[in-house]
Each structure stands twice: as structure tokens, then as C-alpha cells.
Amino acid sequence: MYKAIKDNKIIAINETNNFPCLVYDEVIEDTEHQVSDYKHYDGEFTLHNIEKDNKEMKQARADAYAVEVDPITAHIQRLKDESPIPEGEIAELIAEREAKVAEIKERYPYSGDGHDR
């Protein structure tokens, strides 16, 4: 596997040692890793890091929950304050919220032993 280096950052990787139309400082052969061991982060390639991936997924999930799930939860809570309590509407919203949580978990999956909670 070969790495194209520019400004001390890995800007490209491949198996061929051919980086056409790419401006780089040097090409280094890496005999310890494979292309699949690397992941693209912030404009450069770094060795795949499950902990870093899961931290990013956790933040992405938190952001999605705040925007997509929390409003449903607030709506459920408001309905519970009504008299009489509209149980059918609440049940529909709870099902919608569960589906939304499952969708977010699928959209932002954890890697390895990330414990999908």
C-alpha cells in the first residue's frame, strides 16, 4: 500500500503507487497496513480508530436526537398534561419516536464494540 504525503499529512492512499493529477511531497510505501485500515478524517487519511468513530457517531446521534426526537417527546409530555389524556394519540407518538430512534441508530451506527444504546 502507498501513501501520498503533503505537508506531513496523508492526502491519498492506494495499492498502485500511482497518484495522477495529485500534488504531493513524497510517496511512502506502507507494508504494515492495508487501504482498509485507513479512514478519511478532516481532509487527511488516518489509521482507522474505532473509538474516534464511535465518539463521532455518538455526537451525531445526540445532535439528531435533539432535532428529531426531542420535539416528539415534548409533544407527548404536553399531551399527558391534558385532561382527559389522549391515550391513542400518545401511543401513536411513542411509536413514531421509537421508529425515529431506530432510524437514527441505523443512520449513525457504532463500530466494533460500541455498545449500541
C-alpha positions as a Markdown table, in Angstrom:
| # | Residue | x | y | z |
|---|---|---|---|---|
| 1 | Met | 0.0 | 0.0 | 0.0 |
| 2 | Tyr | 1.2 | 3.5 | -0.8 |
| 3 | Lys | 0.6 | 6.9 | 0.9 |
| 4 | Ala | 0.9 | 10.3 | -0.8 |
| 5 | Ile | 2.2 | 12.8 | 1.7 |
| 6 | Lys | 1.7 | 16.6 | 1.5 |
| 7 | Asp | 2.6 | 18.9 | 4.4 |
| 8 | Asn | 3.2 | 15.9 | 6.7 |
| 9 | Lys | -0.4 | 14.7 | 6.1 |
| 10 | Ile | -1.5 | 11.6 | 4.2 |
| 11 | Ile | -3.6 | 13.0 | 1.4 |
| 12 | Ala | -4.2 | 9.8 | -0.6 |
| 13 | Ile | -3.7 | 6.1 | -0.4 |
| 14 | Asn | -3.8 | 3.3 | -2.9 |
| 15 | Glu | -2.3 | -0.1 | -3.9 |
| 16 | Thr | -0.6 | 1.1 | -7.1 |
| 17 | Asn | 1.9 | 3.9 | -6.2 |
| 18 | Asn | 0.2 | 5.9 | -9.0 |
| 19 | Phe | -1.3 | 9.3 | -8.0 |
| 20 | Pro | -2.1 | 11.1 | -11.2 |
| 21 | Cys | -3.0 | 14.8 | -11.1 |
| 22 | Leu | -2.2 | 14.9 | -7.4 |
| 23 | Val | 0.3 | 17.3 | -5.9 |
| 24 | Tyr | 2.3 | 15.7 | -3.1 |
| 25 | Asp | 5.6 | 16.0 | -1.4 |
| 26 | Glu | 6.5 | 12.3 | -1.3 |
| 27 | Val | 5.1 | 8.7 | -1.7 |
| 28 | Ile | 5.8 | 6.2 | 1.1 |
| 29 | Glu | 5.2 | 2.5 | 0.9 |
| 30 | Asp | 3.4 | 1.1 | 4.0 |
| 31 | Thr | 3.9 | -2.6 | 4.3 |
| 32 | Glu | 2.2 | -2.8 | 7.7 |
| 33 | His | -1.3 | -1.7 | 6.8 |
| 34 | Gln | -3.9 | -2.0 | 4.1 |
| 35 | Val | -6.0 | 0.7 | 2.4 |
| 36 | Ser | -9.0 | -0.5 | 4.5 |
| 37 | Asp | -7.0 | 0.3 | 7.7 |
| 38 | Tyr | -7.3 | 4.0 | 6.9 |
| 39 | Lys | -10.3 | 6.3 | 7.1 |
| 40 | His | -10.7 | 9.9 | 5.8 |
| 41 | Tyr | -10.9 | 12.4 | 8.6 |
| 42 | Asp | -10.8 | 16.2 | 8.2 |
| 43 | Gly | -9.1 | 16.2 | 4.8 |
| 44 | Glu | -6.5 | 13.6 | 5.5 |
| 45 | Phe | -6.3 | 9.8 | 6.0 |
| 46 | Thr | -5.6 | 8.4 | 9.4 |
| 47 | Leu | -5.5 | 4.9 | 10.7 |
| 48 | His | -9.0 | 3.7 | 11.4 |
| 49 | Asn | -9.8 | 4.3 | 15.1 |
| 50 | Ile | -13.0 | 2.7 | 16.4 |
| 51 | Glu | -13.0 | 4.8 | 19.5 |
| 52 | Lys | -12.8 | 8.0 | 17.4 |
| 53 | Asp | -15.5 | 6.7 | 15.0 |
| 54 | Asn | -17.8 | 5.9 | 17.9 |
| 55 | Lys | -17.3 | 9.3 | 19.5 |
| 56 | Glu | -18.2 | 11.0 | 16.2 |
| 57 | Met | -21.3 | 8.7 | 15.9 |
| 58 | Lys | -22.3 | 9.4 | 19.5 |
| 59 | Gln | -22.2 | 13.2 | 18.8 |
| 60 | Ala | -24.1 | 12.8 | 15.5 |
| 61 | Arg | -26.8 | 10.8 | 17.3 |
| 62 | Ala | -27.1 | 13.3 | 20.1 |
| 63 | Asp | -27.5 | 16.1 | 17.5 |
| 64 | Ala | -30.1 | 14.1 | 15.6 |
| 65 | Tyr | -32.0 | 13.2 | 18.8 |
| 66 | Ala | -32.1 | 16.8 | 19.8 |
| 67 | Val | -33.6 | 17.9 | 16.5 |
| 68 | Glu | -35.7 | 14.9 | 15.6 |
| 69 | Val | -36.7 | 13.0 | 18.8 |
| 70 | Asp | -36.9 | 15.7 | 21.5 |
| 71 | Pro | -39.8 | 17.5 | 19.8 |
| 72 | Ile | -41.8 | 14.3 | 19.7 |
| 73 | Thr | -41.0 | 13.7 | 23.4 |
| 74 | Ala | -42.1 | 17.3 | 24.3 |
| 75 | His | -45.3 | 16.8 | 22.3 |
| 76 | Ile | -46.0 | 13.6 | 24.3 |
| 77 | Gln | -45.4 | 15.3 | 27.5 |
| 78 | Arg | -47.8 | 18.2 | 26.6 |
| 79 | Leu | -50.5 | 15.7 | 25.7 |
| 80 | Lys | -50.0 | 14.0 | 29.1 |
| 81 | Asp | -50.9 | 17.3 | 30.8 |
| 82 | Glu | -54.3 | 17.5 | 29.0 |
| 83 | Ser | -57.5 | 16.3 | 30.6 |
| 84 | Pro | -58.6 | 13.8 | 29.5 |
| 85 | Ile | -55.3 | 12.3 | 28.4 |
| 86 | Pro | -55.5 | 11.4 | 24.7 |
| 87 | Glu | -54.0 | 7.9 | 25.1 |
| 88 | Gly | -54.4 | 6.9 | 21.4 |
| 89 | Glu | -52.5 | 10.0 | 20.2 |
| 90 | Ile | -49.8 | 9.5 | 22.8 |
| 91 | Ala | -49.4 | 5.8 | 21.7 |
| 92 | Glu | -49.0 | 6.9 | 18.1 |
| 93 | Leu | -46.4 | 9.4 | 19.0 |
| 94 | Ile | -44.5 | 6.9 | 21.1 |
| 95 | Ala | -44.4 | 4.5 | 18.2 |
| 96 | Glu | -43.2 | 7.4 | 15.9 |
| 97 | Arg | -40.5 | 8.2 | 18.4 |
| 98 | Glu | -39.3 | 4.6 | 18.7 |
| 99 | Ala | -39.1 | 4.4 | 14.8 |
| 100 | Lys | -37.2 | 7.7 | 14.7 |
| 101 | Val | -34.7 | 6.5 | 17.3 |
| 102 | Ala | -34.2 | 3.2 | 15.3 |
| 103 | Glu | -33.7 | 5.3 | 12.1 |
| 104 | Ile | -31.1 | 7.5 | 13.8 |
| 105 | Lys | -29.2 | 4.4 | 15.2 |
| 106 | Glu | -29.1 | 2.9 | 11.7 |
| 107 | Arg | -28.0 | 6.3 | 10.1 |
| 108 | Tyr | -25.2 | 6.7 | 12.7 |
| 109 | Pro | -24.0 | 3.1 | 13.6 |
| 110 | Tyr | -21.3 | 2.3 | 16.1 |
| 111 | Ser | -18.3 | 0.3 | 15.0 |
| 112 | Gly | -16.8 | -2.7 | 16.8 |
| 113 | Asp | -17.8 | -2.9 | 20.4 |
| 114 | Gly | -19.5 | 0.5 | 20.5 |
| 115 | His | -22.5 | -0.9 | 22.5 |
| 116 | Asp | -25.4 | 0.4 | 20.6 |
| 117 | Arg | -27.6 | 2.1 | 23.2 |
